[in-house]
Amino acid sequence: MAKSKKRKSKKRNSRETAVMRAPRNPLALNPLMRRGGAHQQSNSAQRAAARREVKQMARDSGYFILSH
């Protein structure tokens, strides 16, 4: 019986096998960008704010007499 020779596997350089990726967006990883912005009011909140504003204007002008 013939003995089989074991082959040594060559270690490949990680740079050779790595897939080239697109460069990352440096602004997307900025910690200040993670804070986000102010969210928009819901439609019902906008209507309520408009109603309050109209009532306040009516109270200030004295033109309308509102019940309540």
JOZI-V940802 format. One record per residue. N is the residue number from 1. RES is the residue in three letters. PSI is psi in whole degrees, 0 to 359 (none if undefined). OMEGA is omega in whole degrees, 0 to 359 (NA if undefined). D_FIRST is the distance of its C-alpha to the first C-alpha in whole Angstrom. Layout:
# JOZI-V940802
{{N,RES,PSI,OMEGA,D_FIRST} {N,RES,PSI,OMEGA,D_FIRST}}
This chain:
# JOZI-V940802
{{1,MET,131,181,0} {2,ALA,139,178,4} {3,LYS,135,178,6} {4,SER,141,179,9} {5,LYS,137,176,13} {6,LYS,133,177,15} {7,ARG,137,176,19} {8,LYS,131,179,22} {9,SER,138,179,24} {10,LYS,135,176,28} {11,LYS,130,179,31} {12,ARG,146,177,33} {13,ASN,133,182,37} {14,SER,335,178,39} {15,ARG,329,180,42} {16,GLU,322,185,39} {17,THR,346,183,38} {18,ALA,142,177,42} {19,VAL,134,180,44} {20,MET,127,180,47} {21,ARG,161,176,50} {22,ALA,148,180,54} {23,PRO,146,181,56} {24,ARG,151,178,57} {25,ASN,114,183,61} {26,PRO,334,180,62} {27,LEU,332,181,66} {28,ALA,333,182,64} {29,LEU,1,181,62} {30,ASN,127,182,66} {31,PRO,331,180,66} {32,LEU,335,180,70} {33,MET,340,182,69} {34,ARG,343,184,68} {35,ARG,334,179,71} {36,GLY,180,181,72} {37,GLY,182,179,76} {38,ALA,141,179,78} {39,HIS,156,182,78} {40,GLN,147,178,81} {41,GLN,152,176,83} {42,SER,164,181,83} {43,ASN,321,181,85} {44,SER,324,178,87} {45,ALA,323,178,88} {46,GLN,319,178,89} {47,ARG,318,180,91} {48,ALA,320,179,93} {49,ALA,320,179,93} {50,ALA,319,178,95} {51,ARG,316,179,97} {52,ARG,320,180,98} {53,GLU,317,180,99} {54,VAL,317,179,101} {55,LYS,321,179,103} {56,GLN,318,179,103} {57,MET,321,180,105} {58,ALA,320,179,107} {59,ARG,319,183,108} {60,ASP,322,184,109} {61,SER,332,181,111} {62,GLY,7,183,113} {63,TYR,319,181,113} {64,PHE,146,172,111} {65,ILE,114,183,112} {66,LEU,140,173,109} {67,SER,141,182,109} {68,HIS,none,NA,107}}
